[in-house]
Amino acid sequence: MLFSINFSTQAAVLFQQGRLKIDRFKCPDWPYLIDEASEYCPPAVHFNLTAGRGKFSLKTGRKSREWIFRKLDEVDRIANETQTPYINLHLEARNADFPEIPIDSTLPSHQEMIFSQVISDVETVVSRFGRQRIIIENVPYRPSGHVLRPSVEPELISKVIEQTGCGLLLDIPHARISAQSLGIDETEYFNRLPVHRLKELHFTGVQNLNGWLQDHLPALEADWKRLDWALERIRQGEWPRPWLLAFEYGGVGEKFTWRTSAQEIEIQGNRIYRQVNPI
């Protein structure tokens, strides 16, 4: 299993100085940032693609279809040039996409509407890349947020992966946030996900900031315990070994200014590398 961390200036300097051990820099699908990260270490690209919002519906007009084909061609080019083996899709439907569905809905009819849209979007991408190259990421649900509750129900996620044949990108903090928001025991929530299709792992700390469960933060004791638990599932052979674990701390741009500490990157990044390296 390889280890990556979000690309940032701080992480790049630490890596160049030999103070940070990683296998890849995790990057968004921004060409300029991919080029910059490539000067230090091979990048692993995380694509800004969604399933459940109708972005890849081929039932739209000609111009929209042309945009879809161009977008997927660009994704293919980036994935091939960076040797990123999987194309990720975030499984999410938002209230802006389904204004008739309450954010906390548990109605089967609403679940089916969202499921149908997710399947439509996934199948469009699958038809371009094949099922084996697609991984579906769980997203965080917060009752005061924008993601509709059915998007994070473990049964819906499992049904999508089972029907499409895609893999799972398990985002540990996203799962913890969703479980807490749903009032479900964290371990139970993880166990109800399709972890037998695990292909990639993401990890950061989760903290309650003024009533908002926020990830992309340094890991605290509860976070380390959950990472240790997940890695033990892999060591024991209960979960498949993913190709990559990404520590999604730090980054570039204004939203990461207050949460990109070189000290945290060095200490926590190297701690995770030591945990991942033997697996």
C-alpha positions in Angstrom: 0.0 0.0 0.0 1.4 3.4 -1.0 1.2 6.5 1.1 0.4 10.0 -0.1 -0.3 13.4 1.4 -2.1 16.5 0.0 0.4 18.6 -2.0 1.3 21.8 -0.3 4.3 24.1 -0.3 5.1 23.0 3.2 4.9 19.3 2.3 7.1 19.8 -0.8 9.8 21.6 1.3 9.8 18.8 3.9 10.0 16.1 1.2 12.8 17.9 -0.5 14.7 18.2 2.8 14.2 14.5 3.4 12.1 15.1 6.5 8.8 13.6 5.0 8.5 10.1 3.6 5.8 9.6 1.0 5.3 7.6 -2.2 3.1 10.2 -4.0 1.6 13.7 -3.6 -2.1 13.7 -3.7 -3.4 16.4 -6.1 -6.7 17.7 -7.4 -7.2 17.6 -11.1 -5.6 21.0 -11.7 -2.9 20.9 -14.4 -0.7 23.6 -12.9 -0.6 21.9 -9.5 0.0 18.5 -11.0 3.0 19.9 -12.9 4.3 21.5 -9.7 3.9 18.4 -7.6 5.6 16.3 -10.3 8.8 18.2 -9.8 9.1 16.6 -6.4 7.2 13.3 -6.4 4.8 11.3 -8.6 1.3 12.6 -8.2 -1.9 10.7 -7.4 -4.7 12.7 -8.9 -8.1 13.0 -7.1 -10.8 14.0 -9.6 -13.6 16.4 -9.0 -16.3 14.1 -10.4 -19.7 13.3 -8.8 -22.4 10.7 -9.2 -25.9 11.7 -8.2 -26.0 15.2 -9.4 -26.8 14.6 -13.1 -23.5 16.0 -14.3 -23.0 13.0 -16.6 -26.5 12.5 -17.9 -26.4 11.7 -21.6 -30.1 12.6 -21.8 -29.3 16.3 -22.0 -28.7 18.4 -25.1 -25.9 18.1 -27.6 -23.7 20.7 -26.0 -23.9 19.0 -22.6 -23.0 15.7 -24.2 -20.0 17.3 -25.9 -18.9 18.7 -22.6 -19.1 15.3 -21.0 -17.0 13.7 -23.7 -14.4 16.4 -23.5 -14.3 16.2 -19.7 -13.8 12.4 -19.7 -11.1 12.7 -22.4 -9.3 15.1 -20.2 -9.7 12.8 -17.2 -8.3 9.9 -19.2 -5.3 12.0 -20.3 -4.4 13.1 -16.8 -4.9 9.6 -15.3 -2.6 8.1 -17.9 0.1 10.8 -17.7 0.3 10.5 -13.9 -0.2 6.8 -13.8 -3.2 7.2 -11.5 -4.9 3.8 -11.7 -8.4 4.7 -10.6 -11.0 7.3 -11.6 -12.9 8.4 -8.5 -16.5 9.6 -8.3 -18.0 11.2 -5.2 -21.4 9.6 -4.4 -23.6 12.6 -3.6 -26.9 14.1 -4.4 -27.5 17.6 -3.1 -30.7 19.5 -2.2 -30.1 21.9 -5.1 -30.3 18.8 -7.5 -33.5 17.4 -5.8 -35.3 20.4 -4.2 -38.4 18.3 -3.6 -36.4 16.0 -1.3 -35.9 17.1 2.4 -32.2 16.8 3.3 -32.9 14.2 6.0 -35.4 12.1 4.0 -35.7 8.4 4.6 -38.5 7.8 2.2 -37.9 4.8 -0.1 -39.3 6.8 -3.1 -36.6 9.5 -2.5 -33.9 6.9 -2.1 -34.9 5.3 -5.4 -34.8 8.7 -7.2 -31.3 9.3 -6.0 -30.2 5.7 -6.7 -31.4 6.0 -10.2 -29.5 9.2 -10.8 -26.3 7.8 -9.3 -26.5 4.7 -11.5 -27.1 6.8 -14.6 -24.0 9.0 -13.8 -21.8 6.1 -12.9 -22.7 4.1 -16.0 -21.7 7.0 -18.2 -18.3 7.1 -16.7 -18.0 3.3 -16.7 -18.8 3.2 -20.4 -15.7 5.3 -21.0 -13.2 3.7 -18.6 -14.6 0.3 -17.7 -15.8 -0.9 -14.2 -12.4 -1.9 -13.0 -11.0 1.7 -13.2 -13.9 3.4 -11.3 -13.9 3.8 -7.5 -16.8 5.4 -5.6 -16.2 7.6 -2.6 -18.5 8.0 0.4 -19.1 11.7 1.3 -20.0 13.3 4.6 -23.6 14.0 5.7 -24.5 16.8 8.0 -28.2 17.6 8.8 -27.3 21.3 8.2 -25.3 20.8 5.1 -26.1 20.2 1.4 -25.8 16.5 0.8 -29.0 14.5 1.0 -29.2 11.8 3.6 -29.8 8.9 1.1 -26.4 9.5 -0.5 -24.7 8.2 2.7 -26.9 5.4 3.6 -24.7 2.3 3.7 -27.4 0.2 1.9 -27.6 2.7 -1.0 -23.8 2.8 -1.3 -23.6 -1.0 -1.3 -26.4 -1.3 -3.8 -24.6 1.1 -6.2 -21.3 -0.7 -6.0 -22.9 -4.1 -6.3 -24.9 -3.1 -9.4 -22.1 -1.2 -11.1 -19.2 -3.5 -10.2 -17.1 -0.5 -9.2 -14.7 -0.3 -6.3 -14.9 1.6 -3.0 -12.8 4.6 -2.0 -13.4 4.6 1.7 -12.9 8.1 3.2 -12.6 7.4 7.0 -13.4 10.9 8.3 -16.4 11.1 5.9 -17.7 7.9 7.3 -17.2 9.0 10.9 -19.0 12.3 10.2 -21.9 10.6 8.5 -22.2 8.0 11.3 -22.3 10.6 14.0 -24.8 12.7 12.0 -27.0 9.7 11.5 -26.8 8.6 15.1 -25.2 5.3 14.1 -22.3 3.6 15.9 -19.2 4.3 13.9 -18.0 0.6 13.8 -21.5 -0.5 12.7 -21.5 2.1 9.9 -18.2 1.0 8.6 -19.2 -2.7 8.7 -22.4 -1.9 6.7 -20.3 -0.4 3.9 -19.1 -2.5 1.0 -15.6 -2.7 2.4 -15.0 -6.0 0.5 -14.6 -3.8 -2.6 -12.0 -1.5 -1.0 -9.5 0.1 -3.4 -8.3 3.3 -1.7 -8.3 4.9 1.7 -8.4 8.5 2.9 -7.7 9.8 6.4 -7.6 13.0 8.4 -8.7 14.3 11.8 -12.3 15.2 12.6 -13.1 18.0 15.0 -16.3 19.8 16.1 -15.8 23.4 15.2 -18.8 25.4 16.5 -21.2 22.6 15.9 -19.8 21.7 12.5 -18.0 18.4 12.1 -14.9 19.3 10.1 -12.3 17.1 8.5 -9.0 17.9 6.8 -7.6 18.6 10.2 -4.7 17.1 12.3 -5.6 13.8 13.8 -6.5 13.5 17.5 -6.6 10.4 19.7 -10.1 9.3 18.5 -8.9 9.6 14.8 -5.8 7.6 15.4 -7.8 4.8 17.1 -10.1 4.6 14.0 -7.1 4.5 11.6 -5.5 1.8 13.7 -8.7 -0.2 13.6 -9.0 0.2 9.8 -5.4 -0.8 9.2 -5.8 -3.8 11.4 -8.8 -5.0 9.3 -6.4 -4.9 6.3 -3.6 -6.7 8.1 -6.0 -9.4 9.2 -7.3 -9.9 5.7 -10.8 -8.8 6.6 -10.6 -6.0 4.1 -8.7 -6.0 0.8 -5.4 -4.1 0.7 -5.9 -0.8 -1.0 -3.4 0.6 -3.5 -3.1 3.9 -1.6 -3.8 5.6 1.7 -4.0 9.4 1.4 -3.5 11.7 4.3 -5.7 14.6 3.2 -4.2 17.3 5.5 -2.8 20.5 4.2 -3.2 22.0 0.7 -3.0 25.1 -1.4 -5.3 28.1 -1.5 -7.2 30.2 1.0 -9.3 27.5 2.5 -6.2 25.6 3.6 -4.2 28.6 4.9 -5.3 28.0 8.5 -4.9 24.2 8.4 -1.6 23.5 6.8 1.1 23.3 9.5 4.5 22.1 8.5 5.0 20.6 12.0 1.8 18.6 11.8 2.6 17.4 8.3 6.0 16.2 9.4 5.0 14.5 12.6 1.7 13.0 11.5 2.7 12.2 7.9 5.7 10.3 9.0 3.7 8.5 11.7 1.2 7.3 9.1 4.0 6.3 6.7 5.5 4.0 9.3 2.1 2.4 9.9 1.4 1.9 6.2 4.9 0.9 5.0 4.7 -2.8 6.3 1.2 -3.4 4.8 
